[in-house]
Structure formats: C-alpha cells, structure tokens
Amino acid sequence: MSNRPVYPFVAIVGQEKMKLALILNIINPTLSGVLIRGEKGTAKSTAVRSLANILPAIEVVKDCPFQLLPDSAPDVCEGCSRQECGCKSNPPGPVETVHRGIRVVELPVGATEDRVVGTMDLEEALKKGEKRFEPGLLAAAHRGILYVDEVNLLEDHVVDILLDSAAMGVNTVEREGVSFSHPARFTLVGTMNPEEGELRPQLLDRFGLCVHIEGINDPEDRVAIMERRAAFDEDPEGFCEQWNEDSKSLAEKIEKAIALYPQVHLDRALLYEIASYCLDVGVDGHRGDIIILKTAKTMAAYNGRTEALKEDVNAAAELALPHRIRRQPLQNIMLDVGELRRQKQMHPEASA
C-alpha cells in the first residue's frame, strides 16, 4: 500500500453538499451510502479517497482479513486461511486487538467476481475436508467504505453481488457444494459521470443519498482550486501539514456526532412532514421516508443538537429523494426536491 499523502478532505473547495453527504454516512453508516453524480473533473474521486484523513478508529482483531470484532462468530475464524491473525484461527480465549482507522476499499470497474467475493480452495476442502477461504474486497470493506468509481459501468454480475451483500450484510461463496460466509456490512459510495450511461434502478435505489455536482463557476473559487492543487502536487507532505489542524477538528466533530446520535429525537409531527414530502413527489416504497428520518437525525447530531428540526428534514429530503422521484427522466432526477413538491401541490393532477 502506498504511503503517498492523500489530498486533504478539508482542502476541497466548494461542493458542500457532496462533502456533507459523505460526512453524514461516516456518522451513521445505516444511511446506506451515497451516489455522487457529476461531470468529470469535479473532485468526486478526490473527495472519497481523501476520507481516510477524517475517518474514526474502530477496534479489530489484529491482522484479521475480515475486520472482525473480538466477539464475532467463531465459524468465520474456522474457515479463515490466515494463521498470522491475532485470533490464531482459535476463537476461544483472549485475542489481540488493535484500533485503526476505518478503511476506504476501492472496487475497480473491471474486478472479477473472485476478486470481489473471495475464493475457496476446493482441493483443500476435498482432500482434507477443511474450508480454506481467501478473502476478497467485500471482506476488506466490512465495517468500512466500499468505493466504486464509475459505478454505472460495473458488470451486471458484480452489481448483483453488491445488491445481495448490501441487502443481507453477508457475503456467501459457494463452489461445488462447499460454502463459506462472512459479514459484509459496508457503506457503499459510488461516483459516476451521467454522460457515460445511467445506473440500473435496482442499484440506484440502494444508495441512501444522492448528490449531483457541477463545476464551480466563481472565479475566486476556481483560482483557489488551481492554487491548492498546484501546492499539493509540488509538496504533498507540506500541503497536508498545513491542513492537519482542520482535518483533526473535523474528525473530532464527527466522533462527537457519532456519540450524540443515539440521543437525537425527532418530533412525531415531523414524521408526517417526511411522509408528505415522499407522497408529494411520488416516491415508491418506504425506503425514502426512513432514510430522510435517519438523515435528519444525523444532521442534528453533526450540528451538536439532540433534537432534529424542520430545516434538518428539508435538507435531508434534498439528499434522499432526488433519485427516488417516480417517472422523472433520469437526466432530470436532480431537480430541486422542494421545487418539485411545490409544483405537485399547485398542480395535483400532474401526479395522477
């Protein structure tokens, strides 16, 4: 793994909605990830890869390829082929653990199925009757972030694998009657350029939040982007050092929000507001309602509050609904949700 410095998340100019959506998913992984749609050269990939600077730490068994907690199911360890792990493939008794930052695992567009799900050693299973499993990217992404650049270009069979894992939180590999399962709960982050094709509806709906970003038009901001990028390319270590305090401050704010989130409540009247939002814009199913609720509470925690407010619900709806609006042309799905709701209320016959 390269130790080359990564461009700091806090040094990205503008694109506040994209950065907010990513931060909210760090605070609350149950938001089900974020899809970032936008033209090329708008810092989509830079933002995701730079998350490593602000991600909180988690406790894992030392060198465990599945990122397991010490009290995780022993049957996972029994099928593991790694002997260097802190559990020594022997779950009973104390195990060695470490704290490390949550990882961003990148899934290449051309990744094979075996690379994604892992491989079974059939010869070992047939000869000795023992399962030997070599973990894939889904194991590495457990309790972390799985990042797919150009997610709209993924092969269909890989999309199906992601859908199954996202729904079940488990990755199961079966070869010739021999099967192995391990936890695979991850935050899915995808980036895409709509000009290169759209996303399958089944996968689109799996993203909790969706943002559309464009190039920045303000000359001052464009100059700042050029200056910062040039400074980073010339002296990556020095540039990162300049932003170190800001990165630490954001990381601390995220950790406080994670601790505060369980205490956040939302008035029942606002639940009706959420339901009205979804009905007014024609959202199918109930996933949109639930994601808005969770997002509003997460936003309140991020802002240091234990009560979610109307403005939290409004902001959450603009992140959670655009890709769920019924019968809208895909190229127009990022229409302002508030504006669409006003249109539906003024002309109810249009949604009939």
N, C-alpha and C positions, 0 to 999 in steps of 0.2 A: 504493500500500500504506500502510495506517495505521501511524503510529508510536506509537499509544497503548500504554502499558505493558500487558503481559500478566501476569495473576496468577501469582506465582512457584510453581513446581512444589513447592519445598521447604516452602511455607507451607500446603499442603493438609493438613488434619487427618485422621489415620487413613487408611483404605483402603490399607493397606500392601501387600497382595497385588497390587492393581491397579498401584501405583507400581512394585513390583518387576518385574512382567511387562513394563512399558514400558521400564524401565531395561535389562533383560536383552536386549530387542530392539534397543536402541541399541548395546549392546556387541557383539552378534552378530546382524546382520541376517538370517543364514541360518535363524533361528528361525521365519521366515515369519509374523511379525506376531502380533497379539493381538486377540481379541474381548472386549469389555467389556460384560457383560450386567448390567442393574440397573434399578431403578425410577428415575423422574425425580427430579432434584434431588440426585443423589449424587456430583457433581463429575466425572462421566465426561468430558464435553466440556472442562471446565476443565483436567483433568489432561493431556489430549492436546495442547490448544493451548498449554499452558504449557511443553511440552517444548523450545520454542525457546530457553529460558534455559539449558539444560544440554546441548544437542547439541554434539558436537565439530565441528571445522572440517575441510573437505575441499578439495583443490585442484581447480579447474575452469578451463577456458578462459574468459577474461574475456567476460562478456555472452553466453555460449553458452546457447541456449534448451534444449539437451539435457543440460546439466550434465556435459559430456564431459571426460575426462582429455586431456591434450595428445596422447597417442599413440593416441587412439581411431581407429576405422576411418574412412578418408577419404571413403568413399561416403556417410556421413551428412552430412558437410560439403557434398558436392557437391549434395545435394538441399535444402539449407537456404536459405531465402529471406532470411535476415538478413545484411546486409552490415556491420552495426556490431559484429559479434562479433570477439573477439580473434584468431581464425584468418583473418579476412577471406575466408572461404569458399575458402581456398587452403592446404590442409594442409601441403605441403612447407615446410621451413624452420622456424625458431623461432616460437613463438606466445606471446602474452601470457597469463599465468595469474594467478589470484588465489586466496586462501584465504578461505573464508567458511563460516559455519555450515550444517550440514545443514538442509534446509527441511522444514516440515510443510505439505503441499499439501492443501487441503480439497476434496473432491469433493461438490458439492451433490447432494441426492437427486434433484432434477429436472433434472440435467445432461443435455444432448443427447449423442448419440453423437459428433457432430463436435467438441463441446467436450471430450470425453474423449480421443479418439484423435487429433484434429487434422484439418486439411482440405487437400485437394490443389487446386491451381489448374489445372483441366483446360484452360482456354483457353490458358494459357501453354504447357502441355505439347503441345497440338495444333498451335498456331501455330509455336512455336519449337523444339519437341522437347526442351524443358528441364523438369525436375521442379522445381516450386516448392511447398514444403510449409510450412504454418503450424502450428506445434506446438500440441498440446493439453495437458491436465492430466497425461497419462502421461509426456510429455516433461519437464514441470516436476518430476515426482515421482521421476525417475530418480536413484538414489543417495540418495534421501531417504525421507520418510514420506508415504504417501498415506492421508489420514484421511477416513473416511466416517461421518458421524453418521447415526443411524437407518438403518444398513446393511441392515436387514431390509425396508426399504421401497423399495429400489432396483428400478428396472425390470429385467425379466428380461434384455433385450438388453444392458444395461450390466453386469449380473452376468456374462454370458457373456464380455464383453470383458475384465473383470478376471480371470476364470479363465484365459483364454488367455494374457494377459500375465504373470500370476503363474507359470504353468507354463513358459512359454518364455523369459521375461526379455526379450522383444522385442515391440514394437508394430508391426504392419504395417497400412498403409492402402492399399486398392486401390479405384480408381474408374475405370470404363470402360477396363480393361486397363492402366492406369498405376498402379504400386505404389511405395510408399516404406516403408522400415523403419528403426527406430532402437531403441537399447537402452531397456528399460523395466524395470529391476530396482529394486523399491521394497519398503519394509516396509509391509504393509497393516494399518492399525489401524481397527477398526470399533467403534462403540458402538451399543447398542440397548436398548429397553425391551421385554422379552418380552411385556408386556401388549398390545403393538401388533402382534403376529404374530411368527412364528419365521422362521428363516433357511433358505434352500434348503440341503439336505445337502451338495451339491457345493461350495458356498462355505464352509459351516461347517467342513468338513474342511481347507480351505486355510489356516485360521488355525492357526499353530503352537501358540499358548497361548490359554487361555480362562479368564476370571475372572468370578465373579458377585459383585456388591457390593450392599449394602443400606444403608439409612440408619443412622447411628450412634445408639445408644441411651444412651450415657453422658452425663449432664447436663453434666459438665465439658467434654467434647469439643464438645458442641453449643453451649455458650456460647462456646468458643474459635472455633468456625466463625463465629458471628454477629459476634464482635468483630473478627476478622481481615477478614471480608468488608466490614464497615462501614468499617473503617480504609482498606481498598483503594479503595472507592468514593469516599471523601472526599478522599484524597490518594494517587492511584496511584503517582506518582513517589517520594514519601516512603516509602510502604509497601514498594515494590520495593527501595529503597535499604537498608532495614532487613534484608532477606533476601539481600542481594547476596553477602555472605561465604559464607553457607550454600550458595548456588547455585554459587559458584565452587568450593567444596570438593567438592560432588557431581560437578561437571563434571570436575574433576581426577581423582577416583576412577574415573569412567567411562573416561577416557582411559588411565589406568594399567591398567584391566582389559582394554581393547582390546589393549594391547601385550602383556599377560600371557597372554591366551587361547591363542595358538599353543603355549605351553609346558605347558599343562594336560594331564594324562593321567588316565585312569580305569582302575582295576584290572579285569582281564578278568572276575573273579568278579562284579563289579557289573553287567557286561553281562548275565549270567544273571539277576541280580536284576531288571533292567529288563524282560527278556523275560518273567519270571514275572509281574511286575506286569500287563503287557499281556494275557497269557494268562488270568490270574485274573479280570480284569474284562471279558473278551470283546471285545477291540479288533480290528476288521477291518484287514487290511493291515499294513504295517510302518512307516508314517509316524510313528505314535505312539512306537515304540521309538527311532527316530532322533532325534525331537525331544526326548525325555527325555534321551538321551545328550548332545546339544548343550546343553540347558538346564542339566544338572548341571555340565558343564564351565564354562559361562558363569557360573554361580552361584559356583563355586570361584574363578574369576578376579576376580569382583566383590568377593569376600571376601579377596583378596590371596593365594590359595593356588595352588600348581601341581599339586595332587592333589585330584580330586573324591572326596568321601566319601559314605558311605551316607545321611547326612542331606541331602546335595545331591540324590541320586537320589529320595529320598522327597518333598522339596519340589518337584522338577521334575515328578514324576508327578502331583501335585495341580494343576499348572498345565497339563499337556499332555494329560491323559486324560479329564477330565470330559465334554467334548463329543464324545468318540470311543467312549463306552461303548455296546456293542451292545444293542439292544432296550430301552433305557431310555426312558420317556416324556420328551419334551423338557423339560417343566416340572420334571422331577426330575434333569436331567443334571448338576447341580452337586453331587449327593450326594458327600459326602466319599469320595475315592478309597480311602483306607486302610480306612475302614469297609466299603465295598463289597467290597474284596478279602478282608477277614476273613469277611464273610458268605459269599462264594463258597467259601472254604476250609472253612468249617464245614458248608456245605450244597452240596456239589458237584453234586448232582442238579438244583439250581435253575438251573444254567447249561447244562444239557444241551440 
